[in-house]
């Protein structure tokens, strides 16, 4: 697949996914950028590490801005400080070129990503089960026809 086709696929995927799927995709991108940033730090590529750190922070900022205290106050109270800590940890890691700080954030947030992925999968299973109508039996069809 050429880069233009890949980009087009990515746009379609993002615009057609559920909010939960988008959340999991954001975590996946965050982890990818953190890992790439850590690798760039180890390779002493400051430009690349800064760019990956910047993307990571932008994703965390969006995750933080997406929290609505008035809608789910408990979730806000738990995740807001966690995201803030992760942003601070990444910034410190970038300042000192310490890749361990970036991998710490991946380790810290991985269970959260897995929980969201599990919830999204569960919701998809439930939605599929709810939309799947039971097969019509001859008796049910006959009952509907006699009422008409």
Secondary structure, 3 states (H helix, E strand, C coil): CCHHHHHHHHHHHHHHCCHHHHHHHHHHHHHHHHHHHHHHHHCCCHHHHHHHHHHHHHHHHHHHHCCCCCCCHHHHHHHHHHHHHHHHHHHHHHHCCCHHHHHHHHHHHHHHHHHHHHHHHHHHHHHHHHHCCCCCCHHHHHHHHHHC
